[in-house]
Amino acid sequence: MIVERAHCKITALNRDGLGVGYTEQGTVTLPYTLPGEGVAFERHKYRHQSNCTLTEITEPSPMRATPPCPYFGTCGGCLLQHLNPETYRNFKINLITQALSAQQIYTTINDLIIVPNGHRRRGSFEVVKKNNQIFLGFRRFGSHQIINIDACLVLEPTLSVLLSPLKNMLFQVLESNQKVNVFLLAAANGIDMIMERRGDCSSLTSDQESLLIAFAKDHGIIRLSVKEDGSLKTILETEKPYVTFEGDHVFVQAGEFLQASALSDQILTDLVLKCMGTIEPSSLGIDLFCGRGTFTLPLSKQCKMEGYDSDHQAIQGLDEAAEKNNRPITVAPRNLYQQPLLSQELSKYAFAVMNPPRAGAQAQVQQLASSSIPKVCYVSCNPETFARDARLLEQGGYILKNVTPVDQFYWTPHLEVVGFFERTVHC
């Protein structure tokens, strides 16, 4: 139900990249708008919830740029293509400066490092066959509607050019009204693809499998798997997909966590190594939330490393890579939210690297804060939880020497940050 049709002035962008304005009926938040713009909008109310939709920009801002993507404004995958370069850069830097300021932390903010469009090596797409047509893409902002796309500017070109032929193949494979999710990963040696079937559907026929396999062979897909009822079945594997961390091969799988691009891996690794400085070969370092070893493997070229993570498959991949490449690495499964390493356990390490999920690592940071580790490098995909945890570390005697913002999710309101802490008060 429409409860308000009105005009307002956008006064700011919030941390989600949405323009914020006000009327007598309350706050207005709208995508694709900029501070200073006059807008017309509708306020909808449904089941005691309300949302606003943009109907017209009546006064465009001089900060507005022409979006390069034809799907911008409908596809919800990118929200910030309408910002000019200066406004975009300031928005990204403000994500970390405002988060730190809210925690009363003041430090050096290094220049923003931007990973440009065309580097994303993984994508997750919703697909439905409807009205004798395949819809493949991302959801419209604030909606369940799938916006049909044939290419994507943020993806590696090998993945972007795959989308149109993928749709043609799925048109032959899917039944009417059938929904699937498709996960694509551009590994170092080829493409890994998983098709996850949703809802009630019959098992794939031999003809359908043949169509899938023929498509994979024609389009550089080295492994193709089908997932249904929680079970993963590989129907083609010519090679096992892998990525490289400083030259070491680590096996990977589409749909699982990995940094957004190979360039991101290199940038973040360089920053971590710079934070650590000169490392004595006899030192022992720890990588908390080590994953597949993005940082563990490069650091192991300088000293012995130990890694912990709750993702069994990830640490198995790291363990295999360490053994194959003769790296001095010991890894172990451990849920660092429920069972953080205690301060006494941390006393033997010369430094710590950590890269937790978006929720941060409050329980583990509390133990770090009372440990004697002299150096901590914290890589985070959430400026707010990073700032919260940084406050805990500073309360424990660390000082945040500097932060480097890394924009690896181009045109989105997300930001990666790398913070370097040194202990100034010894426990």
C-alpha positions in Angstrom: 0.0 0.0 0.0 1.3 3.4 -0.9 1.2 5.7 2.2 3.2 8.7 0.9 4.0 10.3 -2.5 6.4 13.2 -1.9 9.6 15.1 -2.7 12.6 15.5 -0.4 16.2 16.5 -0.4 18.9 13.8 0.0 21.2 15.0 2.8 23.8 12.2 3.0 24.8 8.7 2.0 24.6 6.1 4.8 27.2 3.3 5.2 25.1 1.1 2.9 25.5 3.6 0.1 21.8 4.7 0.3 20.8 8.3 0.1 19.1 9.6 3.2 16.4 12.3 3.3 13.5 13.3 5.6 9.8 14.1 5.4 7.1 14.6 8.1 6.4 10.9 7.9 10.0 9.9 8.7 13.3 9.0 7.2 13.6 8.3 3.5 16.4 5.9 2.3 16.8 5.5 -1.5 19.4 3.7 -3.6 21.0 5.4 -6.6 20.8 8.9 -5.1 23.4 11.5 -3.9 23.6 14.2 -1.3 22.1 17.5 -2.5 19.7 15.9 -4.9 16.0 16.6 -5.0 14.0 13.4 -5.5 10.4 12.2 -5.9 9.6 8.9 -4.1 6.8 6.7 -2.9 6.6 5.2 0.6 5.1 1.7 0.7 3.8 -0.1 3.8 3.2 -3.8 4.0 2.7 -5.9 7.1 3.8 -3.1 9.4 7.0 -2.6 7.4 7.7 0.3 5.1 10.2 1.1 2.3 10.7 3.8 -0.2 11.1 3.6 -3.9 12.6 6.3 -6.1 10.4 7.6 -8.9 12.4 10.6 -10.2 15.5 12.6 -9.6 14.3 16.2 -9.9 17.6 17.9 -9.1 20.7 15.9 -10.1 23.9 16.4 -8.2 27.2 17.6 -9.8 28.7 14.6 -8.1 26.7 12.3 -10.3 28.5 10.2 -12.9 27.2 8.2 -15.9 27.0 4.5 -14.9 28.9 2.3 -17.3 26.7 -0.7 -16.8 23.4 -1.0 -18.7 21.8 -2.9 -15.8 22.6 -0.2 -13.2 19.5 0.9 -11.4 17.7 -2.4 -11.9 20.3 -5.0 -10.9 21.0 -4.8 -7.2 24.6 -6.1 -7.5 26.2 -2.6 -7.7 24.9 0.4 -5.9 27.6 3.1 -6.4 28.3 3.4 -10.2 26.6 6.8 -10.1 29.3 8.4 -7.9 32.0 10.4 -9.6 35.6 9.2 -8.7 36.2 11.8 -6.0 32.9 11.2 -4.3 33.4 7.4 -4.6 36.8 7.5 -3.0 35.7 9.8 -0.2 32.7 7.5 0.5 35.0 4.4 0.8 37.5 6.2 3.1 34.8 7.5 5.3 33.6 3.9 6.0 36.7 3.3 8.0 37.3 6.8 9.4 33.8 7.0 10.8 33.9 3.5 12.2 37.2 4.3 14.0 35.9 7.7 15.2 32.9 6.1 16.7 35.2 4.0 18.8 37.4 7.1 19.6 40.4 5.6 17.7 42.6 8.0 15.7 45.4 6.7 13.5 47.0 7.0 10.2 44.7 6.1 7.3 46.8 5.2 4.3 45.7 5.8 0.7 42.8 3.8 -0.6 43.9 0.9 -2.8 41.3 0.1 -5.5 40.9 -3.2 -7.3 39.1 -2.1 -10.5 36.2 -3.8 -12.2 36.9 -6.9 -14.3 38.8 -8.8 -11.6 36.1 -10.7 -9.6 36.9 -14.4 -10.0 33.8 -15.8 -8.4 30.1 -15.2 -8.9 26.8 -16.6 -7.5 23.7 -16.3 -9.8 20.1 -17.1 -9.3 18.4 -18.7 -12.3 14.7 -19.5 -13.1 13.1 -20.7 -16.3 9.8 -18.8 -16.6 7.5 -17.9 -19.5 9.7 -19.9 -21.9 12.7 -17.8 -21.0 15.8 -18.1 -18.8 16.3 -15.4 -16.2 19.9 -15.4 -14.8 21.4 -12.7 -12.7 21.2 -10.8 -9.4 18.1 -9.6 -7.5 16.6 -6.1 -8.0 17.5 -4.0 -5.0 15.0 -4.7 -2.1 13.2 -7.3 -4.2 13.2 -11.1 -5.0 12.9 -10.3 -8.7 15.9 -11.7 -10.7 17.3 -9.1 -13.1 18.3 -10.9 -16.3 21.8 -10.1 -17.4 24.0 -11.3 -20.3 27.3 -9.9 -19.0 28.8 -8.4 -15.8 31.5 -5.7 -15.7 32.9 -6.6 -12.3 33.6 -10.2 -13.3 36.7 -11.6 -14.9 36.1 -11.5 -18.6 36.3 -15.4 -18.8 33.2 -15.5 -16.5 31.4 -12.6 -18.0 31.4 -14.0 -21.5 30.2 -17.3 -20.1 26.8 -15.9 -19.0 25.0 -15.7 -22.3 25.9 -19.3 -23.5 25.2 -20.5 -20.0 21.7 -19.2 -20.3 21.2 -20.9 -23.7 22.3 -24.2 -22.2 20.2 -23.9 -19.1 17.1 -23.2 -21.3 17.5 -26.8 -22.6 18.3 -28.4 -19.3 15.8 -26.8 -16.9 12.1 -27.6 -16.7 9.5 -24.8 -16.7 9.5 -22.8 -13.5 12.5 -24.6 -12.2 15.0 -22.6 -10.1 18.7 -23.2 -9.7 21.7 -21.4 -8.3 24.9 -21.4 -10.3 28.3 -20.8 -8.7 31.3 -19.9 -10.9 34.9 -19.7 -9.9 37.7 -18.7 -12.3 40.5 -20.7 -10.8 44.1 -20.4 -11.9 43.8 -23.4 -14.3 40.2 -23.1 -15.5 36.6 -22.6 -14.4 34.9 -24.5 -11.6 31.0 -24.6 -11.8 28.4 -25.9 -9.4 24.7 -26.0 -10.3 22.5 -26.2 -7.2 19.0 -27.5 -7.9 16.2 -26.1 -5.8 12.8 -27.3 -4.8 11.2 -30.5 -5.9 12.5 -31.7 -9.2 13.3 -35.1 -10.8 16.8 -36.3 -11.1 18.9 -35.3 -14.1 18.4 -37.4 -17.1 21.4 -38.8 -19.1 20.5 -36.3 -21.9 20.6 -33.4 -19.4 23.9 -34.5 -18.0 25.2 -34.8 -21.6 24.2 -31.2 -22.4 25.9 -30.0 -19.2 29.1 -31.9 -19.9 29.2 -30.7 -23.6 28.8 -27.1 -22.4 31.6 -27.5 -19.9 34.0 -28.9 -22.5 33.2 -26.1 -24.9 33.7 -23.3 -22.4 36.8 -24.0 -20.4 35.1 -25.5 -17.4 37.5 -28.0 -15.8 35.1 -29.2 -13.1 31.3 -29.4 -13.2 29.2 -30.5 -10.3 25.5 -30.7 -9.5 24.2 -30.2 -6.0 20.8 -31.4 -4.8 19.5 -32.3 -1.4 22.7 -31.2 0.2 24.7 -33.8 -1.8 27.4 -32.7 -4.4 27.9 -34.9 -7.5 30.8 -34.1 -9.8 29.9 -35.1 -13.4 33.0 -33.8 -15.1 36.5 -33.2 -13.8 39.4 -32.8 -16.2 41.6 -31.0 -13.6 41.2 -30.2 -10.0 40.8 -26.4 -9.7 43.4 -24.5 -7.8 44.5 -20.9 -6.9 48.1 -19.8 -6.2 49.3 -18.0 -3.1 52.8 -16.7 -3.8 53.4 -19.6 -6.2 51.9 -22.4 -4.0 48.9 -24.2 -5.5 45.9 -24.7 -3.2 42.8 -26.6 -4.3 39.5 -24.7 -4.2 35.8 -25.2 -4.9 33.2 -22.8 -6.3 30.8 -21.4 -3.7 33.3 -21.5 -0.9 35.2 -18.6 0.7 38.0 -17.0 -1.2 39.1 -13.4 -1.6 37.3 -11.7 -4.4 40.2 -11.7 -6.9 43.8 -12.9 -7.4 44.8 -9.3 -7.4 43.2 -8.9 -4.0 45.2 -11.8 -2.7 48.4 -10.2 -3.8 47.5 -6.7 -2.5 46.5 -8.0 0.9 49.5 -10.3 1.2 51.9 -7.5 0.4 50.2 -5.4 3.1 50.5 -8.2 5.7 54.1 -8.8 4.9 54.8 -5.1 5.1 53.2 -5.0 8.6 55.3 -7.9 9.8 58.6 -6.3 8.6 61.7 -8.4 9.1 60.9 -11.8 10.5 63.5 -13.9 12.2 63.6 -17.4 10.6 63.5 -18.9 14.1 60.2 -17.1 14.9 56.8 -18.8 15.2 53.8 -17.0 13.8 50.1 -17.7 14.1 47.3 -17.2 11.5 43.9 -17.0 13.1 41.0 -17.8 10.7 43.6 -19.0 8.3 41.3 -20.4 5.6 43.2 -21.9 2.7 46.4 -20.1 3.7 46.2 -16.8 1.8 48.7 -15.4 4.3 49.9 -18.6 6.0 51.7 -19.9 2.9 53.6 -16.6 2.1 54.6 -16.1 5.7 55.9 -19.7 5.9 58.6 -18.8 3.5 60.1 -16.7 6.3 59.4 -18.6 9.5 57.3 -21.5 11.0 53.5 -20.9 11.0 50.5 -22.3 12.8 47.0 -21.9 11.5 43.5 -22.3 13.0 40.1 -22.2 11.3 36.7 -23.9 11.7 36.4 -24.7 8.0 37.7 -28.3 7.8 37.8 -28.4 4.0 39.8 -25.1 3.9 42.4 -26.2 6.4 42.6 -29.6 4.7 43.5 -27.8 1.5 46.1 -25.7 3.3 47.6 -28.8 4.9 47.9 -30.5 1.6 49.5 -27.5 0.0 52.0 -27.1 2.9 53.0 -30.8 2.7 53.3 -30.7 -1.1 55.5 -27.6 -1.1 57.4 -28.6 2.1 56.2 -25.5 4.0 56.8 -25.4 7.9 53.1 -25.1 8.6 50.9 -26.8 11.2 47.2 -26.4 11.0 44.3 -27.5 13.2 40.5 -27.2 13.2 39.2 -24.9 15.9 36.1 -22.7 16.3 37.7 -19.5 17.4 34.3 -18.0 18.3 33.4 -20.8 20.8 37.0 -21.8 21.7 39.4 -18.9 21.2 43.1 -19.5 21.8 43.7 -18.3 25.4 46.3 -15.6 26.2 48.6 -18.2 27.7 48.5 -20.3 24.5 49.4 -17.2 22.5 52.5 -16.4 24.4 54.8 -18.4 22.2 54.1 -16.5 19.0 56.2 -13.6 17.6 53.2 -12.2 15.7 49.6 -12.9 14.8 47.7 -12.5 11.6 43.9 -12.7 11.6 41.2 -12.5 8.9 37.8 -13.2 10.5 34.4 -13.2 8.9 32.2 -10.0 8.9 31.2 -10.6 12.5 34.8 -9.8 13.6 36.6 -11.8 16.3 35.6 -10.3 19.7 36.2 -13.5 21.8 39.6 -14.1 20.2 40.6 -10.4 20.3 39.8 -10.3 24.1 42.4 -13.1 24.5 44.9 -11.3 22.2 44.5 -8.1 24.2 45.8 -9.8 27.3 48.5 -11.7 25.4 52.2 -10.8 25.0 52.3 -11.0 21.2 54.2 -7.9 20.0 52.6 -7.5 16.6 49.1 -8.1 15.2 47.9 -7.7 11.7 44.2 -7.6 11.4 42.5 -8.0 8.0 38.8 -7.3 8.0 35.9 -7.1 5.5 33.8 -5.0 8.0 35.1 -1.6 9.2 32.6 -1.5 12.1 33.6 -4.8 13.7 37.2 -4.1 13.0 36.9 -0.8 14.9 35.1 -2.5 17.8 37.9 -5.1 18.0 40.6 -2.4 17.6 39.2 -0.7 20.7 39.6 -3.9 22.7 43.2 -4.3 21.5 44.0 -0.7 22.4 42.5 -1.2 25.8 44.8 -4.1 26.3 47.9 -2.1 25.5 48.2 -2.2 21.7 48.3 0.8 19.5 46.8 0.9 16.0 49.8 2.2 14.0 47.9 2.5 10.6 45.1 1.2 8.5 45.0 0.6 4.8 41.6 0.5 3.1 41.3 -1.9 0.1 38.4 -1.6 -2.2 38.2 -5.1 -3.6 34.4 -5.0 -4.0 34.3 -2.2 -6.6 31.0 -0.2 -6.9 29.6 -1.7 -3.7 29.4 -0.3 -0.2 31.8 -2.9 1.1 35.4 -2.3 2.2 38.4 -4.4 3.2 40.8 -3.0 5.8 44.2 -4.0 6.9 45.3 -2.7 10.4 48.7 -3.0 12.0 48.9 -3.1 15.8 52.0 -3.1 18.0 52.0 -3.7 21.7 53.2 -0.7 23.7 52.3 -1.9 27.2 53.6 -5.4 28.1 51.6 -7.8 30.0 
